[in-house]
Amino acid sequence: MANFAKSHVPHFTIDVYQNEYLPRDAQEVNAIVTVTATGSGGLPVPAVPADGPRAAVVVMVDCSGSMEYPPAKMHNARRATEAAVDTLTDGVAFAVVAGTHRAAEIYPGDGRLAIADGTTRAAAKEALRGLHASGGTAIGTWLRLAERLFRTTPAPIRHGILLTDGRNEHEEPEKLREALDACAGRFTCDARGVGTDWEVEEVTAIASALLGTADIVAEPDGLARDFTAMMEAALGKEIADVSLRLWTPQGSSVQFVKQVAPAVEDLTGRRTESPPRSGDYPTGSWGDESRDYHVCVRVPAAGVGHEMLAARVALVVREPADPAGPPATTLGQGLIRAVWTDDLQAATAINPQVAHYTGQAELAAAIKDGLERRRDGDEPGATARLGRAVQLAHGSGNDATAKLLAKVVDVEDAAAGTVRLKARVAEADEMTLETRSTKTVRVKRQPSEDE
């Protein structure tokens, strides 16, 4: 029996939202696929599981020399890691890694993971007193040590928490890329940047590659709260290694697959083939939650009145290779259809969910482009792109992003996207906007006729 069957597996449902009607000879089919997991139970992990721990967590703390400037950073990093350790439930495997230009095991050591209980939590917090700042930053080495530690446990839920305050200056960019490639699929990882001296692109790339979250903690005294929330979220996962599987018929092909809620993440390039005519896109670990995916399929052109199944969507969980059994277990299914019509009104109607998330993806791109243009000194281009971002945020009800944009531009008319660049912008505000630019809001619920 696979590991996932031994815990409280959520119940999955798949809902497909699309306008299935296409005009004559049209070939592009778009759909929003909503995956919802409920009923995982959320029960505490047994103190001594008979078949090994259900979950494992490795906390990677930046201990480079810059963490002492100001001293509050290192102090709060210790406090945050203590808070994360306190959040561990009995039976969870865990370790703490100190990261500089190399990686060191702080607790428990000897290339292994400890099993959380009152004694090991106390010992880990005592070991954290030895954390001190010195040396450089080589994040790839931290990740590779975490991956080696995860290899020692049978836990199906494997999650990393990584904190950095600076740029990855002591290893070549390709070394970090190689480390991320080696760790992808081995564990998920949330990444946090503290202060304002780190690179947004580096931190978000780590979270993206390892299917975690990225964020800024501008003030060090916010670390403990953030670490606790990340640990609680990690321990709320009940099933790992879940993939979205797309089957397409002969002559059809997948153009792209993007997660669009709760954040925009392009999964297209992560496809692994699952013959016949199927491909798997990784989604990571799940607890009780809901996510939305935008799927675009290219189908052969057809005449009016023709109908076809454009794609079959399934959520699957991988099992160890078993020649005598199925390669994966299906958790839920949905269908994407195509119907060709000469009814112009039906064929040109845009599904509200598809329209909404197309706008949210454009919003993220507009922010990224606008901030890059602002840094390059292209004021007209930055104004136009950030104005478009304000317009999209306003129209979609993305109030959180709208508030972040208002710290970078003065908004004169949100609906029209008329803005002026602020003369002075706090670096933390700009980094927060860039880091959180991919966070989206769900499509607004339309009231029924009875309401």
C-alpha positions in Angstrom: 0.0 0.0 0.0 1.4 3.4 -0.9 2.3 5.9 1.9 -0.5 8.3 1.0 -3.2 5.7 1.8 -2.0 5.6 5.4 -2.9 9.1 6.3 -6.2 11.1 6.2 -6.4 11.5 2.4 -8.6 14.4 1.3 -11.6 14.0 -1.0 -10.9 15.6 -4.3 -13.4 17.2 -6.7 -12.6 18.7 -10.2 -14.8 21.3 -11.7 -14.3 22.5 -15.3 -15.4 26.0 -16.4 -15.3 26.9 -20.1 -17.2 28.1 -23.1 -17.2 24.8 -25.1 -18.6 26.5 -28.2 -16.2 27.4 -31.0 -16.7 29.2 -34.3 -16.1 27.3 -37.5 -12.4 26.2 -37.9 -11.4 27.5 -34.5 -8.6 25.4 -32.8 -8.0 26.8 -29.4 -9.9 25.6 -26.3 -9.5 27.3 -22.9 -10.8 26.1 -19.6 -10.4 26.8 -15.9 -10.0 23.6 -13.9 -10.8 24.0 -10.2 -9.4 21.3 -7.9 -10.8 21.2 -4.3 -9.6 19.0 -1.5 -11.7 18.6 1.6 -12.0 16.3 4.6 -8.4 15.4 5.2 -9.2 15.3 8.9 -6.4 17.4 10.2 -5.8 14.9 13.0 -2.5 15.0 15.0 0.3 12.7 13.8 0.8 9.7 16.1 3.8 10.1 18.4 5.4 6.9 17.2 3.9 5.9 13.8 4.3 2.2 13.1 5.5 2.8 9.5 7.6 5.9 10.1 6.8 9.6 10.2 4.1 11.0 8.0 5.8 14.3 7.5 9.4 15.7 7.6 10.6 19.3 7.7 14.0 20.8 7.3 14.5 24.5 8.3 17.4 26.2 6.5 18.5 29.4 8.3 20.9 31.9 6.6 23.8 32.4 9.0 26.0 34.4 6.6 27.9 37.4 8.0 25.3 39.9 6.8 22.8 38.4 9.2 24.5 40.4 12.0 23.7 43.7 10.3 21.6 44.7 12.2 22.0 42.2 15.0 18.2 42.0 15.3 18.2 39.8 12.1 20.1 36.9 13.7 18.3 37.3 17.0 14.9 37.1 15.3 16.0 34.3 13.0 16.8 32.2 16.1 13.4 33.1 17.6 11.6 32.3 14.4 13.3 28.9 14.2 12.4 28.2 17.8 8.8 29.1 17.1 8.8 26.7 14.1 10.2 23.9 16.2 7.6 24.6 18.9 4.9 24.2 16.2 6.1 20.7 15.2 3.6 18.0 16.3 4.8 14.8 17.9 6.0 12.3 15.3 7.2 14.7 12.6 10.8 14.2 11.4 12.8 17.4 11.4 16.2 19.0 11.2 17.8 22.5 11.3 20.5 23.5 8.9 22.7 26.6 9.1 23.5 28.1 5.7 26.6 30.1 4.8 29.0 29.4 1.9 28.5 25.8 3.0 25.8 24.0 4.9 26.0 22.7 8.4 23.7 20.4 10.4 22.8 22.2 13.6 20.3 19.6 14.9 20.2 16.6 15.2 23.4 16.0 13.2 25.0 12.8 11.9 23.1 13.1 8.6 19.8 12.2 10.1 16.4 13.6 11.1 15.0 13.8 14.7 11.5 12.7 15.6 9.6 15.6 17.3 8.6 15.1 20.9 9.1 17.2 24.1 12.7 16.1 24.4 13.9 16.7 20.8 12.1 20.0 20.6 13.9 21.2 23.7 17.2 19.8 22.4 16.8 21.6 19.1 16.0 24.9 20.7 19.1 24.5 22.9 21.2 23.8 19.7 19.9 27.0 18.2 21.8 29.0 20.7 24.9 28.1 18.7 23.7 29.8 15.6 26.0 32.7 14.8 26.6 34.8 11.7 29.8 34.4 9.6 30.8 33.5 6.1 29.1 33.9 2.7 26.0 32.7 0.9 25.7 29.5 -1.3 22.0 28.5 -1.2 22.5 25.5 -3.5 24.6 23.8 -0.8 21.8 24.3 1.7 19.2 22.8 -0.5 21.4 19.8 -1.4 22.0 19.0 2.3 18.2 19.2 2.9 17.7 16.8 0.0 20.2 14.3 1.5 18.5 14.6 4.9 15.1 13.9 3.3 16.5 10.8 1.7 16.8 9.2 5.2 13.1 9.3 5.9 10.1 7.4 4.4 7.9 10.4 5.2 5.7 11.1 2.2 5.2 14.8 3.1 8.7 16.5 2.8 8.9 20.2 3.3 11.7 22.8 3.5 11.6 26.3 5.0 14.4 28.6 3.7 15.4 32.0 5.1 17.9 34.3 3.4 18.9 37.9 3.8 21.2 38.3 0.9 22.2 37.5 -2.6 23.6 34.1 -3.5 27.1 35.5 -4.1 29.3 32.5 -3.2 28.3 30.1 -5.9 27.7 30.4 -9.6 24.0 30.8 -10.7 24.2 27.5 -12.5 25.1 25.7 -9.3 21.9 26.9 -7.7 20.0 25.9 -10.8 21.5 22.5 -10.7 20.6 22.1 -7.0 17.0 23.1 -7.7 16.8 20.6 -10.5 18.1 17.9 -8.2 15.7 18.8 -5.4 12.6 19.3 -7.6 10.1 16.5 -6.9 12.1 15.5 -3.7 10.6 18.1 -1.4 8.6 21.3 -1.5 10.0 24.5 -0.1 8.8 27.9 1.1 11.4 30.7 0.7 11.6 33.9 2.6 13.7 37.0 2.2 14.3 39.1 5.3 15.2 42.8 5.0 15.9 44.3 1.5 19.3 43.1 0.5 18.2 39.8 -1.2 17.3 39.2 -4.8 13.5 38.8 -5.5 14.2 36.8 -8.6 16.4 34.3 -6.6 14.0 33.7 -3.8 10.9 33.4 -6.1 12.8 31.0 -8.4 13.5 28.7 -5.4 9.9 28.7 -4.3 8.7 28.2 -7.9 11.0 25.3 -8.7 10.1 23.5 -5.4 6.4 24.3 -5.6 6.4 26.4 -2.4 5.6 30.0 -1.6 7.8 33.1 -1.6 7.5 36.3 0.4 9.3 39.2 2.0 9.6 39.7 5.7 10.7 43.4 5.6 11.2 43.7 9.4 13.0 40.9 11.3 10.5 41.0 14.2 7.9 39.5 11.8 9.9 36.3 11.3 8.5 34.3 14.2 4.9 34.8 13.1 5.8 34.0 9.5 7.8 30.8 10.4 4.9 29.6 12.6 2.4 30.1 9.8 4.6 28.3 7.3 5.1 25.3 9.6 1.4 25.1 10.4 0.6 25.1 6.6 3.3 22.4 6.0 1.9 20.2 8.7 -1.6 20.6 7.3 -0.7 18.7 4.1 -2.0 15.2 3.9 -0.9 13.9 0.5 2.2 14.5 -1.5 3.4 14.1 -5.1 0.1 15.0 -6.7 0.0 15.7 -10.4 -2.5 17.1 -12.8 -2.7 14.6 -15.7 -3.9 15.8 -19.2 -5.0 13.3 -21.8 -5.5 14.7 -25.4 -6.8 12.8 -28.4 -4.9 12.2 -31.6 -4.2 15.5 -33.4 -4.6 17.6 -30.2 -1.9 19.1 -28.0 -1.6 21.0 -24.8 -0.6 24.6 -25.4 -0.1 25.5 -21.7 -1.0 24.6 -18.1 -0.8 27.4 -15.5 -1.8 27.5 -11.9 -3.8 30.7 -11.6 -5.0 30.6 -8.0 -3.9 31.2 -5.3 -0.9 32.4 -7.3 0.2 32.4 -11.0 2.7 29.6 -11.7 3.4 28.3 -15.2 3.6 24.5 -15.1 3.9 24.0 -18.9 7.6 23.2 -19.0 7.4 20.7 -16.1 5.4 18.1 -18.1 6.5 14.5 -17.8 5.1 12.1 -20.3 2.7 9.5 -19.1 1.8 7.4 -22.2 -0.5 6.9 -24.0 -1.2 10.5 -25.0 -1.0 11.9 -21.4 1.3 14.2 -19.6 1.7 15.0 -15.8 2.1 18.4 -14.4 3.3 18.6 -10.7 1.2 20.3 -8.1 3.0 19.3 -4.9 1.4 18.5 -1.6 -2.3 19.0 -0.6 -4.3 19.5 2.5 -7.8 21.1 2.7 -7.6 23.7 0.0 -8.7 24.7 -3.5 -6.6 25.7 -6.5 -7.4 26.9 -10.1 -5.6 25.9 -13.3 -5.9 27.5 -16.7 -5.6 24.8 -19.4 -5.3 25.7 -23.1 -5.6 22.9 -25.7 -5.1 23.1 -29.5 -7.5 20.8 -31.4 -7.9 20.0 -35.1 -10.2 22.4 -36.9 -13.7 21.1 -37.5 -16.9 22.1 -39.1 -20.2 23.3 -37.6 -22.0 20.6 -35.6 -18.9 18.6 -34.8 -18.2 17.8 -31.2 -15.1 16.3 -29.5 -13.5 15.6 -26.2 -10.6 18.1 -26.3 -8.9 16.8 -23.1 -9.5 14.7 -20.1 -8.2 16.1 -16.8 -7.3 13.9 -13.9 -5.6 14.4 -10.6 -3.3 11.5 -9.8 -0.9 10.6 -7.1 2.3 8.8 -7.9 3.2 5.5 -6.4 6.5 3.6 -6.4 7.0 1.8 -9.7 5.2 -1.5 -9.6 5.3 -3.7 -12.8 2.3 -5.6 -11.5 0.1 -2.6 -10.7 -1.0 0.8 -12.0 1.6 3.6 -12.0 -0.7 6.1 -10.3 -4.0 6.4 -8.4 -6.6 8.7 -9.8 -8.1 11.1 -7.3 -10.6 12.9 -9.5 -11.5 13.6 -13.2 -13.0 16.3 -15.4 -13.7 16.8 -19.1 -12.8 19.7 -21.5 -15.1 19.7 -24.6 -15.2 21.4 -27.9 -18.4 22.1 -30.0 -18.3 24.0 -33.3 -21.2 26.2 -34.0 -22.3 29.0 -36.3 -24.1 30.7 -33.5 -21.9 33.8 -33.2 -23.2 34.8 -29.8 -22.5 31.4 -28.3 -19.1 31.1 -30.0 -17.7 34.5 -29.0 -18.9 34.5 -25.3 -15.9 34.4 -22.9 -16.3 32.3 -19.8 -16.1 34.5 -16.7 -13.5 32.3 -15.0 -11.3 32.2 -18.1 -11.6 36.0 -18.5 -10.8 36.6 -14.9 -7.7 34.5 -14.7 -6.4 35.7 -18.0 -6.6 39.2 -16.5 -4.8 38.0 -13.3 -1.9 36.5 -15.3 -1.7 39.8 -17.3 -1.7 41.7 -13.9 1.4 39.8 -12.7 3.2 40.3 -16.0 2.3 44.1 -16.0 3.8 44.5 -12.5 7.0 42.7 -13.4 7.4 44.6 -16.6 6.5 48.0 -15.0 9.0 47.6 -12.2 11.8 46.5 -14.6 11.1 49.6 -16.7 11.1 51.8 -13.6 14.5 50.5 -12.6 15.8 51.0 -16.2 14.7 54.7 -16.1 11.9 54.2 -18.7 9.3 56.4 -16.9 6.7 56.5 -19.7 6.9 52.7 -20.1 6.8 52.1 -16.4 3.8 54.5 -16.0 1.9 52.7 -18.8 2.5 49.2 -17.5 1.9 50.0 -13.8 -1.2 51.9 -14.8 -2.4 48.8 -16.6 -1.7 46.8 -13.5 -3.8 49.2 -11.4 -6.6 49.0 -13.8 -6.5 45.1 -13.8 -6.3 45.0 -10.0 -9.2 47.4 -9.6 -11.4 45.5 -12.2 -10.8 42.1 -10.6 -11.2 43.1 -7.0 -7.6 42.3 -6.2 -7.5 44.7 -3.3 -4.3 43.4 -1.7 -2.3 44.0 -4.9 -4.0 47.4 -5.5 -2.8 48.5 -2.0 0.8 47.4 -2.9 0.6 49.3 -6.2 -0.5 52.4 -4.4 2.8 52.5 -2.6 4.7 52.7 -5.9 2.3 54.9 -8.0 -0.1 57.7 -7.2 -3.5 56.6 -8.6 -5.6 59.2 -10.2 -8.2 57.0 -11.9 -8.0 53.3 -11.0 -10.7 52.2 -13.5 -8.9 54.0 -16.4 -5.4 53.0 -15.1 -4.3 56.6 -14.9 -1.3 56.8 -12.5 1.9 58.8 -11.8 5.1 57.3 -10.6 6.0 58.2 -7.1 9.2 60.2 -6.8 10.4 58.2 -3.9 9.5 54.6 -3.1 10.7 52.6 -0.2 12.8 49.7 -1.3 10.8 47.3 0.9 7.5 48.5 -0.8 8.9 47.8 -4.3 10.2 44.4 -3.3 7.0 43.5 -1.6 5.0 44.3 -4.7 7.4 42.4 -6.9 7.4 39.3 -4.6 3.7 39.2 -4.2 2.8 40.2 -7.8 1.7 36.6 -8.7 -0.8 36.3 -5.9 -4.3 36.2 -7.3 -8.0 36.5 -6.1 -10.7 34.0 -7.0 -13.3 35.0 -9.6 -16.1 36.9 -8.0 -19.2 34.8 -7.4 -22.2 35.8 -9.5 -25.5 35.9 -7.6 -28.1 33.5 -8.8 -31.5 34.7 -10.1 -33.1 33.7 -6.8 -30.8 36.0 -4.8 
